[in-house]
Amino acid sequence: MRASQRYFHRRVVNVIGLVASCAAMIFGLFFLGAILFTLLKNGLPALKMAVFTEMTPPPGSAGGLLNAIVGSLMMSGLATLIGTPIGILAGTYLAEFGSGSPLASTVRFINGILLSAPSVVIGFFIYTLVVIKMGHFSGFAGALALATIIIPVVVNSTENMLKLVPNTLREAAAALGAPQWKITWYVTYRAASAGIMTGILLAVARISGETAPLLFTALNNQFFSADLGRPLANLPVVIFQFAMSPYEDWQHLAWAGALLITFAVLILNIVARFILRRTSTSG
Amino acid sequence: MVKHSQSVSRSAIEATDETFFNGRLQLERTAKGQLLDRLFRGLTRFFAVFVLLILVAMIAALLAGSMPSIRRFGFHFFVDASWNPVTNQFGALVPIVGTVVTSLIALLIAVPVSFGIAIFLTELSPRSLRGPLGTAIELLAAIPSIIYGMWGLFVFAPFFAAHIQPWVIEHLGSWPLVGFLFQGAPMGIGVFTAAFILAIMVIPFVTAVMRDVFEIVPPLLKESAYGLGSTTWEVASSIVLPYTRVGVMGGVILGLGRALGETMAVTFVIGNAHELSSSLFMPGNTISSSLANEFTEAVGELYTSSLVELGLVLFVITFVVLALAKVLILRMRRRAGVQA
């Protein structure tokens, strides 16, 4: 009798635990759904052609987000151009040349911390380094801040992807007399190209929504400008200012911008996963 | 993979063919190869060191920027609750307390939920659903912080103020001991709302680490437990969790590091008041939200410098927390490596 009671008790605890973990799963999925639903509900009606063809308006009049979209693309593009090569080369050192050395383990450790370092502090850093020296906010400073965020992401993914390349490939190339740089350049990089590409895409996705570092570096610009030496309009900061404003026109534009950014980021993420999955299953 | 190795071996064969027929060329090539090798290796090492330099430069720049404030306020900065740009009196107590409180409450919510999700994904879910459901949770981490902020301000806060807060204030507000936490007007925004949004943002990070470490539990251990008649929950709580304790701790602390530095979402919903209040429903402040709100408007050397010192404090706190998380996760991985 006692034994069956204990068994019943264990069964009950089991069911409660499992129901709770299902509930946790639903809790997580619910918020993803709720956020996407809100974005679609508020963003879609605001997403008109004008969003892509007109400048950010003064309060109370219609307009679009063209200057902010262009500014964001320019800064993200420049940040990727600066950050990616640095990240790939540093990651190459960690995976190919220094893997066991004290320098490599220090870099790996510090890089892991930079990977999660608060982006607001990175914005501060570029502010004191660049903005104060130049005397004013600029798109260039914004791009540097974003590049600082990209580097640790790319270092991390490059190292991991290069480590997945089987050593036999390297040995085969070495046996044919290829120097080490050729092995890395023509063999390892090629074998790991999909993975490295995935890392870059994820890094771009990471910076496209970053707001805090841009507040102190690129700031904003109400007019169209493609000049990286001046304050540059960008989507995240425009969304921040417009969403916090009391003007309805501005808030609508903020939702349209939020929808654009989120779906861009989600699509980048899904494409990156797709590339990785396709290559890892075919190989 | 096959395609890659074919093209590689073809070019390598062509190269060896040429060098085979021309000995002198080969010698020159070897020398050139060695030089390029040294160059390439040096270049990669340079950029590896560059990553270290970023960190050093960050600390140096923040220290230099906060010197005026450090000189003026000294240690008093950390215990002073006043923040007055008019009289130039600045103290970091309110934002530091706000940062710690919001992050800890966020963890209180996020850790059990993440544990549930990780158990669901590793033990319960049908194999075909694991991929899509896992990806969905990971996508939570991809949504930009500012979107969480807008959603929190325009959707969650009004709902919370209209449907949940009044009930909680009425029923829990009068409880002894904990009642003071739930007093005040139902405004929607405030410390608790910020912590709740933070919790949702942290869940994917904690879940990812938990999933990773749960998967390295040797199947033999779990099967033995099942063989002795354990229920699924008993395996999860008495086998998987104890075995992965160190790694789970690392994941929790990583989540803490994330929550501490989160900026935009908190800025939207915390209310930005430089006051210490006992109630979780009152507006407050965190280090990062003060920075985002005030920095572009700060005038005067001391004001700016105090904000930079806040940034430095935040960086030091997150650095220590993240370093601890890394050490714990590394130790877990190493143990798994040894046993595998």
HADDOCK unambig.tbl for C-alpha pairs under 7 A between the chains (distance, minus, plus):
assign (segid A and resid 14 and name CA) (segid B and resid 231 and name CA) 6.31 0.50 0.50
assign (segid A and resid 14 and name CA) (segid B and resid 232 and name CA) 6.67 0.50 0.50
assign (segid A and resid 14 and name CA) (segid B and resid 233 and name CA) 4.93 0.50 0.50
assign (segid A and resid 17 and name CA) (segid B and resid 233 and name CA) 6.05 0.50 0.50
assign (segid A and resid 18 and name CA) (segid B and resid 233 and name CA) 6.65 0.50 0.50
assign (segid A and resid 20 and name CA) (segid B and resid 116 and name CA) 6.73 0.50 0.50
assign (segid A and resid 21 and name CA) (segid B and resid 116 and name CA) 3.86 0.50 0.50
assign (segid A and resid 21 and name CA) (segid B and resid 117 and name CA) 5.85 0.50 0.50
assign (segid A and resid 21 and name CA) (segid B and resid 119 and name CA) 6.70 0.50 0.50
assign (segid A and resid 21 and name CA) (segid B and resid 120 and name CA) 5.75 0.50 0.50
assign (segid A and resid 22 and name CA) (segid B and resid 120 and name CA) 6.32 0.50 0.50
assign (segid A and resid 24 and name CA) (segid B and resid 113 and name CA) 4.95 0.50 0.50
assign (segid A and resid 24 and name CA) (segid B and resid 116 and name CA) 5.34 0.50 0.50
assign (segid A and resid 24 and name CA) (segid B and resid 117 and name CA) 5.57 0.50 0.50
assign (segid A and resid 25 and name CA) (segid B and resid 116 and name CA) 6.86 0.50 0.50
assign (segid A and resid 25 and name CA) (segid B and resid 117 and name CA) 4.87 0.50 0.50
assign (segid A and resid 28 and name CA) (segid B and resid 137 and name CA) 6.62 0.50 0.50
assign (segid A and resid 29 and name CA) (segid B and resid 137 and name CA) 6.76 0.50 0.50
assign (segid A and resid 32 and name CA) (segid B and resid 140 and name CA) 6.08 0.50 0.50
assign (segid A and resid 35 and name CA) (segid B and resid 151 and name CA) 6.52 0.50 0.50
assign (segid A and resid 86 and name CA) (segid B and resid 47 and name CA) 5.96 0.50 0.50
assign (segid A and resid 89 and name CA) (segid B and resid 44 and name CA) 4.72 0.50 0.50
assign (segid A and resid 89 and name CA) (segid B and resid 47 and name CA) 6.30 0.50 0.50
assign (segid A and resid 90 and name CA) (segid B and resid 44 and name CA) 5.24 0.50 0.50
assign (segid A and resid 90 and name CA) (segid B and resid 45 and name CA) 6.64 0.50 0.50
assign (segid A and resid 90 and name CA) (segid B and resid 47 and name CA) 4.90 0.50 0.50
assign (segid A and resid 90 and name CA) (segid B and resid 48 and name CA) 4.25 0.50 0.50
assign (segid A and resid 92 and name CA) (segid B and resid 44 and name CA) 6.43 0.50 0.50
assign (segid A and resid 93 and name CA) (segid B and resid 44 and name CA) 5.05 0.50 0.50
assign (segid A and resid 93 and name CA) (segid B and resid 45 and name CA) 5.73 0.50 0.50
assign (segid A and resid 93 and name CA) (segid B and resid 48 and name CA) 6.57 0.50 0.50
assign (segid A and resid 107 and name CA) (segid B and resid 48 and name CA) 6.48 0.50 0.50
assign (segid A and resid 107 and name CA) (segid B and resid 51 and name CA) 6.80 0.50 0.50
assign (segid A and resid 107 and name CA) (segid B and resid 52 and name CA) 6.15 0.50 0.50
assign (segid A and resid 110 and name CA) (segid B and resid 52 and name CA) 6.76 0.50 0.50
assign (segid A and resid 111 and name CA) (segid B and resid 51 and name CA) 6.89 0.50 0.50
assign (segid A and resid 113 and name CA) (segid B and resid 319 and name CA) 6.67 0.50 0.50
assign (segid A and resid 113 and name CA) (segid B and resid 322 and name CA) 5.94 0.50 0.50
assign (segid A and resid 113 and name CA) (segid B and resid 323 and name CA) 6.57 0.50 0.50
assign (segid A and resid 116 and name CA) (segid B and resid 258 and name CA) 6.51 0.50 0.50
assign (segid A and resid 117 and name CA) (segid B and resid 318 and name CA) 6.95 0.50 0.50
assign (segid A and resid 118 and name CA) (segid B and resid 261 and name CA) 4.51 0.50 0.50
assign (segid A and resid 118 and name CA) (segid B and resid 262 and name CA) 6.52 0.50 0.50
assign (segid A and resid 120 and name CA) (segid B and resid 263 and name CA) 6.77 0.50 0.50
assign (segid A and resid 120 and name CA) (segid B and resid 288 and name CA) 6.82 0.50 0.50
assign (segid A and resid 121 and name CA) (segid B and resid 311 and name CA) 5.92 0.50 0.50
assign (segid A and resid 121 and name CA) (segid B and resid 315 and name CA) 6.76 0.50 0.50
assign (segid A and resid 125 and name CA) (segid B and resid 58 and name CA) 5.63 0.50 0.50
assign (segid A and resid 125 and name CA) (segid B and resid 61 and name CA) 6.25 0.50 0.50
assign (segid A and resid 125 and name CA) (segid B and resid 62 and name CA) 6.60 0.50 0.50
assign (segid A and resid 128 and name CA) (segid B and resid 61 and name CA) 6.44 0.50 0.50
assign (segid A and resid 129 and name CA) (segid B and resid 61 and name CA) 6.93 0.50 0.50
assign (segid A and resid 176 and name CA) (segid B and resid 12 and name CA) 6.67 0.50 0.50
assign (segid A and resid 179 and name CA) (segid B and resid 33 and name CA) 5.54 0.50 0.50
assign (segid A and resid 179 and name CA) (segid B and resid 34 and name CA) 6.91 0.50 0.50
assign (segid A and resid 179 and name CA) (segid B and resid 37 and name CA) 6.66 0.50 0.50
assign (segid A and resid 180 and name CA) (segid B and resid 37 and name CA) 5.92 0.50 0.50
assign (segid A and resid 181 and name CA) (segid B and resid 36 and name CA) 6.88 0.50 0.50
assign (segid A and resid 181 and name CA) (segid B and resid 37 and name CA) 5.23 0.50 0.50
assign (segid A and resid 181 and name CA) (segid B and resid 40 and name CA) 6.23 0.50 0.50
assign (segid A and resid 186 and name CA) (segid B and resid 8 and name CA) 6.74 0.50 0.50
assign (segid A and resid 187 and name CA) (segid B and resid 8 and name CA) 6.32 0.50 0.50
assign (segid A and resid 190 and name CA) (segid B and resid 4 and name CA) 6.67 0.50 0.50
assign (segid A and resid 191 and name CA) (segid B and resid 1 and name CA) 6.49 0.50 0.50
assign (segid A and resid 191 and name CA) (segid B and resid 4 and name CA) 6.21 0.50 0.50
assign (segid A and resid 209 and name CA) (segid B and resid 144 and name CA) 4.90 0.50 0.50
assign (segid A and resid 210 and name CA) (segid B and resid 144 and name CA) 6.76 0.50 0.50
assign (segid A and resid 211 and name CA) (segid B and resid 146 and name CA) 6.94 0.50 0.50
assign (segid A and resid 212 and name CA) (segid B and resid 263 and name CA) 6.67 0.50 0.50
assign (segid A and resid 212 and name CA) (segid B and resid 264 and name CA) 6.42 0.50 0.50
assign (segid A and resid 212 and name CA) (segid B and resid 292 and name CA) 6.48 0.50 0.50
assign (segid A and resid 216 and name CA) (segid B and resid 296 and name CA) 6.79 0.50 0.50
assign (segid A and resid 258 and name CA) (segid B and resid 147 and name CA) 6.45 0.50 0.50
assign (segid A and resid 262 and name CA) (segid B and resid 143 and name CA) 6.08 0.50 0.50
assign (segid A and resid 262 and name CA) (segid B and resid 144 and name CA) 6.89 0.50 0.50
assign (segid A and resid 265 and name CA) (segid B and resid 142 and name CA) 6.83 0.50 0.50
assign (segid A and resid 266 and name CA) (segid B and resid 142 and name CA) 6.76 0.50 0.50
assign (segid A and resid 283 and name CA) (segid B and resid 1 and name CA) 5.07 0.50 0.50
